[in-house]
């Protein structure tokens, strides 16, 4: 059996590593590039400090039942916010990774938005039940939302691993580092959810492993945002590259159609400045124009 003291020490270590990762992110001047990651780390830091404070004062100036309620209604809503922010981080990572190929990025973002919206709707729908209390409903919704976020995160990590070279990135890129950290957390989060569906014992080895994985993720992010990032290479794709072909198709599908003026052009559609320019041009070119063109320009003027 794993002692509760070790688990609490691991919780303090998580908060410390989270603070270090947030500091490294802000110090690297990448906050504008990863605003959702800043919000995610900030939420984790604040909620973690609040929850540990409630646990520390439970029975020591704070009634135990009240401390538990404060802990519960701080942990689960913040966990829901973290899941939503994780989706936004995944969204921003995809946009940054696909930045050189605007057509594919637009198509992928559209698919991602629909997948995220359907996932959130399914999470809420699966939690709706006549026998659910408000607390049970909250836990069920957040759990399903977190599982969905983890699956989308793992799909993104798989995509980034395959597309990192064609997109001009390297494994030292911060885009890959953030994706790797999210993938580690998503993997262990799914394992923890599957374990807790059959075993709710708090101090299990899997929960401790999940805490270690979170600390490892924060350490990886701290390293990536502390070390200098290599410059993104220029993309050179062969004409037979599927990335190039699908990007061209996506851009063609997203383009607005052109418009052609059919029939006569009434003078009223032109602005006064345009009419004046045409009048002056017609004065200069009257001597060299055929009679028909000169007559049309004089009518427009």
N, C-alpha and C positions, 0 to 999 in steps of 0.2 A: 504494500500500500504506500502511495506517495503522500507525504505529509503536506498539510495545508500551509505550513510555514514556507516550504519550498515553492508552492504555487503562488503565494502572496509575494515572495521575493521575485519570482519571474514576472509578476504583474508590474512591480516597480521597475524592473529592468526594461520591460516593454515601453513604459512611459519615458524612461531616460533615452532609449534608442530613438523613439519617436521624436523627442525634442531635438536630438542631434541631427536626425534626418531633415527636420523642418528648418533648422538653422543652416545646414549645408545647402539646402535648396534656395533659401533666401539669399545666402551669401554668394551663390554662384550667379545671381542675377537672371535666373531662369523662371522666376515667378510669373512673368508675363507669358511665357511659353507653356507653362503647366499650372494655370490658375486653379483648376479643379483638384490637382494633387496637393496644392497648398491648403485648399479648403478641407480635403480629406485628412491630411495630417493634423491640421488644427483642430478638427472635430474629434479625432482620436485622442489627441492630447488633453483637450478640455474635459471630454467625457470620462477619460481614464482617471484624471485627477479627481473629478467629482465623485466617481464611484469608490475610489480608494479612500477618500475622505469620509464617506458615509460608513464604510466598513470599519475604518479606524475608530470612529466615534460611536459605533454601535454598542450600546450598553455602557458607555462612558460619557454621559451627558446627553446622549441621544437615545431615546427609547428604541428597543430592538425592532419592534413592528414598524415604527415610523421610519427607521433607518432602512429596513428592507423595502418599504414602499418607495422611498426616495431613490434607492439603488435601482429598483425594478423600472420605474418610470423615467429614469435617466439613461439606463443602459439600453433598453430596447428601442426607444425613439431615436437615440443617437446611432444605434446599430442600423436602423432603417435609413437614416440620413447618410451614413457611411456607404451603404449599398447603392444608394442613388448617386452619390459622388463617385463611387467606383465606376458606375456606368458612364458618367461624364468623363472620367479619366480615360476609359477605353475609347470613348468617342473622340477625344482630343488626340490620343495616340494614333488612331487610324487616320485622322486628318493630317497629322504631321508626317506620318510615314508615306502617305499617298500624295503629298503636296506636289511633286513634279508632274503627276499624271492627273490633271484636273478632271478629265472625263470620268475615269474610274473612281476617283474620290467622290464625285457627285453621286454616281450610281450607288457606290458602297454606303455612303451616308444615308441615302434614302432607304436602302434595305435595313441598315442598322436601326434607324428610327422606328420603322415598322416592327422589327423584332423586339426592340426594347418596349414599345407601347403594348404589344401583345403579351409580353412576359409579365409586365406590371399588372395588366388586366387579369391574366390567369392567376397570378399570385393572390390578388384580392378575391377573385371568384372561388378559388379553392379554399379560402379561409372562411367564407360565408357559410354559416350553419345555424340552425335554430337553437342548438344547445350550447353555443359558444358564449362565454362571458367576454367582457371587453378586454381583459388581460389575455385570455386564450386567443382571441381574435388577433390582438396585436402581435403576439409571439408567432402565430401561424403565418400571418402575412409577411412579417419580417423574415422568417425562416425561408419561405418560398422565394421571396424576392432576392435574398442572399444567394440561394442556390442557383437561381436564374442568372444572376450577375456573375457568379463563378463560372458557369458554363460559357457565357459570352466572352469572359476574360480568357479562358483557355483557348477558345476559337481564335481570338485575336492574337494570342501568343503564337499559335501554330502558323497563322498567316504571316506574322512579322518574321518568324524564323525562315520561312520559305522566300519571302519577298525582300529580305534585308539587303541582299547583294544587288538585285536588279534596281532597287530604289536608291542606290548610292550610299547606303548606310554600312556601318561596321558593327561588330559586337561590342565595341567600346562606346557606341553612340548612346546617349541618354534615353533616346526613344526605346532602344532595346533594353536598357537597364530598368526602366520603369515597367515595361511589359514583363520582364523576367520576374521582378518582385511581385507584381500583381498575379502572375501565374503561380508562383509558389504559395501565396496566401490563398488563392482560389482552390488549389489542389487540396491543401490541408483543411480548408473550410468545408469542402464537400465531404471529405473523409470524416470530419468531426460531426457533421450533420447526420451522416449515415450511421455513425456509431451511437449518437445520442438518441436516435429513434428507437434503439433497443436497450440502451444502457445510459441512464441519466446520472451516473455517479460522477461527481464533480472532479475529483482528483484522479481521474484515470490517466493512464500513460498517454493516450491519444490527445487529451486536452493539454498535457504538458508539452507534447511534441508540437502541437499547434502553436502554443506560446513561443516555443523556440523558433518555429518557422517564421512567426511574425517578427521576432527580434532579428532573425537573419535577413528578412526583407528590408527592414529599416537600415541594417548595416550595409546591405548592397546599395540601397539608394544613397546613403551617406557617401559611400565610396565613389559612386558615379557622379554625384554632384560636387564632390571635392576635387577629383582628378580632372584635368583639362579634356575637353571633348574634341575628338578629331573632326576636321572639316568634312562636310558632306561632299562626296565625289560627284562629278558631272555624270549624268546618266547617258550611256551610249548603248542604245538598243538596236539590234539588227532589224532589218525590215520585216523579217519573218517572226519577230517576237510576238507572242500572244498578248503581252502587256500593251505593246504598241497598237496592235489591231483592235483590242477591246477598248482601249482609250479613245481611238479614233471613232469607233462605233458609238461609244457613250457620249462623246462630244457632239456627234452628228445628231443623235436622238435628242439631246438637250438644247440644240440651237433653235432659235426662233426662225420661222420661215421669212424669206424676203417678200417684198411687196412691189408690184409693178403698177404704174399709173396707166389706166386704160381709158381711152377716149380723150376728149379735148381737155386742155388745162386752162381753167378760168383764171383771169388775173387776180381775183380776190384771194386766192390761196397764198399769194406771195406777200411777204412783209414789205412795208414801205421802203426800208433800206435796200432790200433785194431788187425792188422795182427801180429804185434810183440807180443802182449799180448797172442793171441791165439797160437802162435808158442811156447812161453815159457810154456804155460799151457799144450800143447801137449807133450812137452819133459817130464814134470813131470808125466803125466798120461799115457804115451805110454805103460808102463809095465802092467797097469791094464785095458787097453781098449781092446775090441774085434778088430780083424784085420780090419774089415770094417771101424769102426770109426777112427782108427789110420790112415788109408789110406786117409780118407777125410780130417782130420786135417793137414796131411803132405802136401796135395795138396793145401790147403788154405794158408799154410805158405810159 
